[in-house]
Amino acid sequence: MSSSACGRIVVGLRFSHRIAGMHTMSSFLSMWATACRTSINKVIHPCFDISSIFPPSDLTKLELPFMFDSQSISKLKAAAKRGGFDSGREPSRVELVTALSSIALLDIAKLKNTQSKPLLIAHTVNLRGRTDLLWHENSCGNLYMVVHWKSAVEFNGMVNVICDMISDAKTKYATIIDKEKLCSTMVNSQIEFIKSVSIDEEFVIVFSGRCRYRPYENDFGWGKPVFVSNKSVNFRLIVLIDDEERGGVNAWITIKKKRKRDGSS
């Protein structure tokens, strides 16, 4: 924790992914704020029972925010529909920004290479509430699946593929009632993605959707935060966070400084 020259208080939180994921960190932050603002008795205790489903196993930069307000999201949705979007449901904010960000990064890569690699997109999807085995919203740990797919390079085609793949994955996990199958399916989704990345034959972009975790609701007694950001990492990762003020999505994109200059237009 520190303070700025303008009198605002800054709260920084570093969390190891070996312990848990973004859902658990958001829950911890919310309960911490609740304890500071009201009483420790109002805090919801975390649930640590997922080890019965997923026992521990021995498994062998520059960041820029691109802000999409509610009007931008509406324009993207309209563009997808004009282009022939036919997934059978409305595309979400996350799916629309995923498609546009992927195309933008691929175009930047094409400026540097005469021959571009096929595009491979990966998304992490929270599994809480997707199956009866993981019904508890306060379950702590890394409870996510990796959905990845090769995609077209046109915006509307990419939106269609993203919507269908995420919907199919959610439906697939909803039917799993055996904990061993759930565990193996989760692990296999990650192994398949790692294999695809290790071959290095595709242009890989990884997305982490952190919308609906309500970080702007964490009031420690000083008022709600006015801006939430993300720490950069050492690979091509796009983190999607709610834009509370404008009702849209902020895409935090980790790229090399030289690529930023190449794609600044």
N, C-alpha and C positions, 0 to 999 in steps of 0.2 A: 504494500500500500504506500502511496505517496500523494503529494498534492502538487497542483500546477500553479503557475504564476497568476492565473486568473481566479484562483480560489477554489477550483474544483478538486475533488478527491478521485484518485485513480486506483482501481482495484485490479491487480493482475493475478492470474491463477494458472499454475502449471500443473498438468495432470499426466501421469504416465499411462499410456495405452495398455501397458501390461496389466494394469489393475482393472480398468474399466473404460467405457466409451463416453461419447458426448452426452448421452441420455443421463448416465449416472452423475457426470460432472455438473450438468444443469440442475439435477435434483439436489445435489450437495450445496450448490450455490444458493438455490432457492431456500433450503432449510437453514443455511447459515444466515441469510438475510432475515428470515422469520425470527430466528433466535435473537438477533441483534435488535430487531424492531419491537418485538413483543416479549415472548418468554420461551425458554427451552422446552416448556411443557406443551407448546403448540407445534413442536417439530414432529413430523412423521418419521418414524424410525425406518431405516433402510432394511431391505430384505436380502439376506445372504444365502438363500437356499438353492441357488442355481447349480451349485457344485454337485447336487444329486443328479442333474441332467448332463452337465458338462464337466466331468472330472478333469483336473489338470493333466495335460499330456506333454510329452517330451517332443515338441515339434522343432524337427530339425529346420541469387535468390532475392529475389525482390518480389514483394507482394503488393498488388494493386487492387483497390476496391472499384468495381464497376457497378454503379447503382441503377437499378431498374425500378422506377416508381410505378404506381398503379396504372397511370396512363400508358407507360411503356409496355406493361404487361398486357393491357387491353389491345394495344397495337400488334403485339406479337401474336396474340390469340386470333385476331382478325386476319393477319397474314397467313397463319397456318390454315385457317378455314378457307381462305381464297385459293390456297395452293392445293386443296383437296384433302384436308385432314379428315379421316374417316374412322377413327379408333372407336367410335361409339360412345364416347364420353368427353367431357370438357378437359382439355389438357391443363395440368396444374401449373402454378407459377414456376415450380422447380423444374418441371419437364420442359417448359418453354425456354427458360434461361439456360438450361443444360444444352439444348439444341443450338441456340445462338452462340453461346460461348465456345462450343466445340468447333463450329464452322469458322469462327474468328481465329482461333488458335491454329486450325488447319491451314487457313489462308496465309497466316504469318509464316508457317513452316514451308509453304510452297514458294514463298518469295526467296527462300534460301536454297532450296533444292529443286533441281530440274525434274527429278522423279520423286513423287510423294508416296509414302507408305499408305496402306489401307488404314482407315480410321477405326480404332477400337475404343469404345467408351465403357467406363465402369462406374457403377453407382453403389453406395452402401445404403441398405434399407433396414430400418429398425424392425426387429421381430417382435417386440412387445405388443401384445394384443392381436398378433397375426395368427396365433395358434393357442388352443386351450392349455397347452403345456407351459406357456409363458404369459399367463393372464395378468400377473402382478405388475402394475406400472412402476413400482419402486424396486424391481429386481435390479441388483447391481451387477455389473460385469459387461463384457463385450458381447452383446446380443444383436448381431447384425448378419445379414447375408450380403454377398457381393454379386450384383447382377451386372454382367458385361456382355457386350454385343458389338458386332461390326455394323456400321451404319452407312447409309447414303450420305452424300454431301449436300443435298438440297435441304432447305430448312423444313418444309412441310413433310418431306419424306422422313427426315430425322425425328421430328416430333411424333409421327405415327409409330415409328419403331420403338422409341423410348417409352411411350404410353403403353404399347402392347407388351413389351418385355417386363416392365415393372408390374403391370396388372397380372400377367401370367405367373410371375414369381410369387406375388402375394396369394394368389389362388392356390398355387402348389403347396405353400407352407401351411395354409389354412386346413388342408386335408390331412396333415401329419398328426398322428395320435400316439406314435411310439417314440420314446425319448432317444433311443439309440439311432433311429432313422433321422430324427431331427438333428442330432449331433453330427452324424456323418454327412448329411446334406449340407449343413452349414460349412463344415470343414472342406468338403469337396468343392463348394462354390469358391472358396478362397484359394484352394490348390489349383483349380483350373485357371483362375485369373493369374496367379503367379507364373504358371507355365506359359501362358500367352505373352506375358510381359518379358519373361526371360529369353524367349526366342528372338526378340528385337526385330521382328519383321513387320510390326505395325506401329502406327502413331497412336500412343496410348494417352488418354486423358482420364483422370480419376476425379470423381465428384463425391463430396461429402455433404449431404443435405442436413442442415441444422435449423431448419425452419420449424416453427411451432414449439420450440423449447422455451419460449417466453423469457429470454434473458433480460428484457427491459422491465420485467415485473419485480426484479430483485431489489427491493428497497431495504437498505441497511439502517434506515432511520434518518438518512441525509437527503432522501428524495430518490426517485428512480433514475437510472443511468440515461444519458442522452445519446450515447454512441457505443456500439459493441463492435469490436474488430477481431482479427484472427492473426495468429503467429505464423509466419512463413515456414515452409518445410523444404527439403532438398529434392523434391520431385514434382512433376507436373500435376498439381492438385488444385482443384477449384472448390472452395468452401462456400456454400450458400447459406446466408443468414438473413433473417427477417429485417426489413427496413421499417421500423416502427413509425417513423415520422411520415413517410410517403406511402405507406401501405404496399410496398413492393418487396423486392429481394435485392440484397447486396451480394455480388459475386466477388469473392476474394481470390484472385488468381496469382499463383506463384510462377514467375517466369524469370529468365535471365535478363539482365539489364540490356544486353545487346539486342535481344529479341523485342524488348519493349520499344527500342528506337526503331527497329525494323517495322513494327506494327503500329507505330504511334499515330498514323493517319487513319 
